[in-house]
Amino acid sequence: MRNFSSTELANKTDAALAAAPAAPVSIRHYGTIRFVVLSIAKISRACQVSIVSSCGPMRQSQR
């Protein structure tokens, strides 16, 4: 799992998003993990559901 502080995330968003398909990315705020970023594929496998189909079609504003 890659770890980013909230400041690093703001400055290195591309690096955090690039790491997410390979492994979960945790986001720390004042040293405490507050969020975890996962790829859709990893969430679908973990939950054994299709996230995209269960959420309906994406609007242009969500892409």
Secondary structure by P-SEA (a helix, b strand, c coil): cccccaaaaaacaaaaaaacccbbbbbbcccccccccccaaaaaaaacccccccccccccccc
